[in-house]
Amino acid sequence: MFVLIGKILYSFIWLFLLFNLVHPYPKPANVVANIGLIAFVVMHGLQAWMLHSTMTNQEKQQDKFKVLRLFLFGVFESLSWKDKK
């Protein structure tokens, strides 16, 4: 339940940050949203890159969207893997 709530929360955060690119917020919120978007992309990009670099070719073919889900949901996706095992 906690993981699902976290994934929904992350989805809303991504939408909030990406909406700033289409329709910029007023000045102070615009700067905060841009910094947040940069931080999210870097942090989740590093997590996805580390996962992708440790996967074998067979794992890459079995689940092609695993890296994308990790990029979008971060630690909550990792927790869902832990719950499945």
C-alpha positions as MATLAB code, in Angstrom:
seq = 'MFVLIGKILYSFIWLFLLFNLVHPYPKPANVVANIGLIAFVVMHGLQAWMLHSTMTNQEKQQDKFKVLRLFLFGVFESLSWKDKK';
ca = [
       0.000    0.000    0.000;
       2.828    2.385    0.930;
       4.626    1.687   -2.348;
       1.499    2.404   -4.397;
       0.937    5.716   -2.591;
       4.580    6.617   -3.193;
       4.302    5.861   -6.909;
       1.153    7.983   -7.205;
       2.860   10.813   -5.319;
       5.909   10.612   -7.612;
       3.624   10.740  -10.652;
       2.063   13.968   -9.404;
       5.503   15.430   -8.649;
       6.689   14.619  -12.184;
       3.537   16.198  -13.634;
       4.015   19.307  -11.487;
       7.650   19.681  -12.537;
       7.043   18.979  -16.231;
       4.033   21.323  -16.376;
       6.451   24.133  -15.515;
       8.193   23.554  -18.852;
       4.933   24.012  -20.784;
       3.374   26.783  -18.715;
       5.967   28.449  -16.445;
       4.955   29.318  -12.907;
       5.545   32.796  -11.429;
       9.156   33.738  -10.780;
      10.089   32.192   -7.379;
       8.162   28.963   -8.015;
       9.631   28.704  -11.510;
      13.181   28.601  -10.164;
      12.303   26.028   -7.505;
      10.500   23.826  -10.051;
      13.450   23.987  -12.464;
      15.923   23.051   -9.735;
      13.612   20.235   -8.611;
      13.318   18.911  -12.157;
      17.087   18.944  -12.602;
      17.565   17.166   -9.261;
      14.941   14.528  -10.115;
      16.400   13.856  -13.559;
      19.956   13.554  -12.224;
      19.040   11.426   -9.196;
      16.696    9.078  -11.039;
      18.946    9.010  -14.085;
      21.845    7.791  -11.961;
      19.662    5.089  -10.408;
      18.469    3.946  -13.834;
      21.993    4.024  -15.247;
      23.331    1.908  -12.370;
      20.556   -0.646  -12.856;
      21.057   -0.755  -16.621;
      24.809   -1.222  -16.271;
      24.390   -4.197  -13.920;
      21.725   -6.020  -15.958;
      22.660   -8.936  -18.189;
      21.457   -9.093  -21.788;
      18.869  -11.710  -20.865;
      17.448   -9.488  -18.112;
      17.308   -6.549  -20.513;
      15.266   -8.582  -22.990;
      12.911  -10.014  -20.364;
      11.776   -6.683  -18.947;
      12.416   -3.794  -21.313;
      10.645   -1.171  -19.199;
      12.332   -1.954  -15.876;
      14.840    0.873  -16.257;
      12.128    3.330  -17.305;
       9.983    2.430  -14.288;
      12.989    2.913  -12.021;
      13.663    6.299  -13.645;
      10.078    7.433  -13.045;
       9.399    6.026   -9.587;
      12.874    5.751   -8.049;
      13.120    4.046   -4.710;
       9.438    3.058   -4.711;
      10.020    0.837   -7.742;
      12.933   -0.811   -5.918;
      10.693   -1.396   -2.923;
       8.065   -3.008   -5.130;
      10.719   -5.444   -6.425;
      11.574   -6.283   -2.835;
       7.894   -6.938   -2.035;
       7.529   -9.262   -5.046;
      10.392  -11.511   -3.902;
];
